[in-house]
């Protein structure tokens, strides 16, 4: 037994060395920040390269660089210019692509700034940015060449913005690095921001599977000051000067709190190594949003702050889809002929790639709903126990991804369906564990 243990330890050490050598062969340890503009309307998309920056430290993964865990609605790929070997891949979704589904996009063209971080290559490299639709078809693509010696790659200067680590479990190269940005906090309100950011950490890591993986995360609170207190509320005529430019009424939906100022946000984070971003908005009004591998927003003082934050972080970090529906009038986002990329939704086109292995033998598809209390009217501890128990029963329940029919979710209730339940279902739990393994594999 001792001999087997020593063999495994030696093998792990060898793999770590191999991964490090592979990374150092192609990358110099810095970060290359690439800024783009995505533009278009409901039927067209265009990608424009804007600016390249350098940052002193790469905080992302150093192994499985040429692999992707989820498809998302876009992809950035780095290739060696001479050999065309894939050096690095990352996937994402965007606010721009959400906007394309709105009525406004049928009548006007708009542009949305966005930024992505890749490891700085040692040699000439080709960058390819691809956007895809809900059918996983390419809708726009841009390829350009990056020369790491280019004198116009601008080193990012120190911002002078104070920051404080709320959770630090290792070097940035070893952990998932999460940055929490202050939004709508004046200089005088920064003590409140740090307290709110600490509450955010407690909210996320009080839930499984984050609780048992806490040692794999670093969390830094960045005290970016705003001129005004609170976010913009357009429907109330309140426009303010804030650090991150967030506002309610995104896409004319009053509770959708989001920002499109991604370049500005990345500027604020120039002093800290980061991979994922939470914008903490100083507000007591319900609101927020989460976009896969781009950003999470949540308000600080609403009574459901903790629940909303964890739900939205499930979108942005885990790539999880919404498991609720809006009724039969909702336009189809998920085509019956295409399997969704989100790990907790299926159209049954390729169910084996989702949670078929977790489905108890003999479970009917669709799975009939159990007779449990409606969460809107539950009051007693016994009623909530029944609702929470339903999160752990894996099935194939029709209704999800905003659609009543044709899209299926893995549990009758889940944190990705309603904020009131305590748990992620086993499928969402596994998805979060797997993506964390992907980010932190050594």
ChimeraX attribute file (.defattr): number of C-alpha atoms within 10 A of each C-alpha:
attribute: neighborCount
match mode: 1-to-1
recipient: residues
	/A:1	6
	/A:2	7
	/A:3	8
	/A:4	9
	/A:5	10
	/A:6	11
	/A:7	12
	/A:8	12
	/A:9	12
	/A:10	12
	/A:11	12
	/A:12	13
	/A:13	13
	/A:14	12
	/A:15	14
	/A:16	16
	/A:17	13
	/A:18	14
	/A:19	18
	/A:20	14
	/A:21	13
	/A:22	15
	/A:23	21
	/A:24	14
	/A:25	11
	/A:26	17
	/A:27	19
	/A:28	17
	/A:29	19
	/A:30	17
	/A:31	22
	/A:32	24
	/A:33	23
	/A:34	20
	/A:35	19
	/A:36	20
	/A:37	17
	/A:38	20
	/A:39	18
	/A:40	19
	/A:41	22
	/A:42	19
	/A:43	11
	/A:44	12
	/A:45	20
	/A:46	16
	/A:47	20
	/A:48	16
	/A:49	15
	/A:50	12
	/A:51	14
	/A:52	21
	/A:53	17
	/A:54	22
	/A:55	22
	/A:56	17
	/A:57	19
	/A:58	23
	/A:59	23
	/A:60	23
	/A:61	22
	/A:62	24
	/A:63	20
	/A:64	18
	/A:65	20
	/A:66	14
	/A:67	14
	/A:68	15
	/A:69	16
	/A:70	17
	/A:71	17
	/A:72	24
	/A:73	21
	/A:74	21
	/A:75	19
	/A:76	20
	/A:77	19
	/A:78	27
	/A:79	20
	/A:80	20
	/A:81	16
	/A:82	10
	/A:83	8
	/A:84	11
	/A:85	13
	/A:86	17
	/A:87	22
	/A:88	24
	/A:89	19
	/A:90	22
	/A:91	22
	/A:92	19
	/A:93	22
	/A:94	22
	/A:95	20
	/A:96	21
	/A:97	22
	/A:98	13
	/A:99	18
	/A:100	20
	/A:101	16
	/A:102	14
	/A:103	12
	/A:104	15
	/A:105	19
	/A:106	12
	/A:107	10
	/A:108	10
	/A:109	15
	/A:110	16
	/A:111	16
	/A:112	19
	/A:113	20
	/A:114	22
	/A:115	20
	/A:116	21
	/A:117	22
	/A:118	24
	/A:119	26
	/A:120	25
	/A:121	27
	/A:122	17
	/A:123	16
	/A:124	15
	/A:125	25
	/A:126	21
	/A:127	21
	/A:128	16
	/A:129	20
	/A:130	20
	/A:131	25
	/A:132	19
	/A:133	14
	/A:134	17
	/A:135	16
	/A:136	16
	/A:137	11
	/A:138	13
	/A:139	14
	/A:140	16
	/A:141	17
	/A:142	14
	/A:143	16
	/A:144	11
	/A:145	14
	/A:146	21
	/A:147	16
	/A:148	18
	/A:149	11
	/A:150	10
	/A:151	8
	/A:152	11
	/A:153	17
	/A:154	14
	/A:155	15
	/A:156	16
	/A:157	11
	/A:158	13
	/A:159	13
	/A:160	10
	/A:161	14
	/A:162	12
	/A:163	18
	/A:164	13
	/A:165	14
	/A:166	15
	/A:167	18
	/A:168	16
	/A:169	15
	/A:170	14
	/A:171	13
	/A:172	21
	/A:173	18
	/A:174	19
	/A:175	25
	/A:176	26
	/A:177	26
	/A:178	23
	/A:179	25
	/A:180	31
	/A:181	28
	/A:182	29
	/A:183	31
	/A:184	29
	/A:185	27
	/A:186	21
	/A:187	15
	/A:188	10
	/A:189	16
	/A:190	17
	/A:191	12
	/A:192	15
	/A:193	28
	/A:194	21
	/A:195	12
	/A:196	21
	/A:197	26
	/A:198	18
	/A:199	14
	/A:200	21
	/A:201	21
	/A:202	13
	/A:203	18
	/A:204	20
	/A:205	16
	/A:206	15
	/A:207	15
	/A:208	17
	/A:209	20
	/A:210	19
	/A:211	13
	/A:212	12
	/A:213	14
	/A:214	19
	/A:215	14
	/A:216	19
	/A:217	21
	/A:218	22
	/A:219	23
	/A:220	24
	/A:221	27
	/A:222	25
	/A:223	25
	/A:224	26
	/A:225	24
	/A:226	21
	/A:227	13
	/A:228	17
	/A:229	20
	/A:230	23
	/A:231	28
	/A:232	22
	/A:233	19
	/A:234	15
	/A:235	12
	/A:236	8
	/A:237	8
	/A:238	11
	/A:239	15
	/A:240	19
	/A:241	16
	/A:242	23
	/A:243	23
	/A:244	27
	/A:245	20
	/A:246	25
	/A:247	25
	/A:248	23
	/A:249	17
	/A:250	19
	/A:251	16
	/A:252	12
	/A:253	10
	/A:254	15
	/A:255	16
	/A:256	17
	/A:257	26
	/A:258	27
	/A:259	20
	/A:260	20
	/A:261	16
	/A:262	20
	/A:263	18
	/A:264	15
	/A:265	21
	/A:266	19
	/A:267	13
	/A:268	22
	/A:269	21
	/A:270	21
	/A:271	20
	/A:272	22
	/A:273	22
	/A:274	24
	/A:275	21
	/A:276	20
	/A:277	25
	/A:278	24
	/A:279	27
	/A:280	25
	/A:281	30
	/A:282	23
	/A:283	19
	/A:284	14
	/A:285	20
	/A:286	19
	/A:287	24
	/A:288	25
	/A:289	24
	/A:290	29
	/A:291	25
	/A:292	26
	/A:293	22
	/A:294	22
	/A:295	25
	/A:296	28
	/A:297	28
	/A:298	31
	/A:299	27
	/A:300	27
	/A:301	15
	/A:302	15
	/A:303	12
	/A:304	16
	/A:305	21
	/A:306	21
	/A:307	18
	/A:308	26
	/A:309	26
	/A:310	26
	/A:311	26
	/A:312	27
	/A:313	25
	/A:314	26
	/A:315	22
	/A:316	25
	/A:317	22
	/A:318	25
	/A:319	28
	/A:320	25
	/A:321	26
	/A:322	22
	/A:323	26
	/A:324	21
	/A:325	17
	/A:326	13
	/A:327	13
	/A:328	11
	/A:329	9
	/A:330	11
	/A:331	11
	/A:332	16
	/A:333	15
	/A:334	20
	/A:335	14
	/A:336	16
	/A:337	12
	/A:338	15
	/A:339	22
	/A:340	27
	/A:341	19
	/A:342	21
	/A:343	22
	/A:344	27
	/A:345	29
	/A:346	29
	/A:347	20
	/A:348	20
	/A:349	13
	/A:350	13
	/A:351	16
	/A:352	10
	/A:353	12
	/A:354	20
	/A:355	22
	/A:356	16
	/A:357	10
	/A:358	13
	/A:359	15
	/A:360	11
	/A:361	8
	/A:362	6
	/A:363	12
	/A:364	12
	/A:365	12
	/A:366	13
	/A:367	17
	/A:368	13
	/A:369	14
	/A:370	11
	/A:371	9
	/A:372	16
	/A:373	15
	/A:374	11
	/A:375	17
	/A:376	7
	/A:377	8
	/A:378	15
	/A:379	11
	/A:380	8
	/A:381	9
	/A:382	11
	/A:383	16
	/A:384	19
	/A:385	15
	/A:386	16
	/A:387	24
	/A:388	23
	/A:389	18
	/A:390	21
	/A:391	22
	/A:392	18
	/A:393	18
	/A:394	22
	/A:395	24
	/A:396	26
	/A:397	23
	/A:398	26
	/A:399	21
	/A:400	27
	/A:401	25
	/A:402	21
	/A:403	22
	/A:404	18
	/A:405	17
	/A:406	17
	/A:407	26
	/A:408	26
	/A:409	30
	/A:410	30
	/A:411	27
	/A:412	27
	/A:413	28
	/A:414	29
	/A:415	24
	/A:416	26
	/A:417	22
	/A:418	16
	/A:419	19
	/A:420	17
	/A:421	21
	/A:422	18
	/A:423	21
	/A:424	25
	/A:425	26
	/A:426	20
	/A:427	25
	/A:428	27
	/A:429	18
	/A:430	17
	/A:431	22
	/A:432	23
	/A:433	17
	/A:434	14
	/A:435	17
	/A:436	20
	/A:437	14
	/A:438	17
	/A:439	22
	/A:440	19
	/A:441	15
	/A:442	19
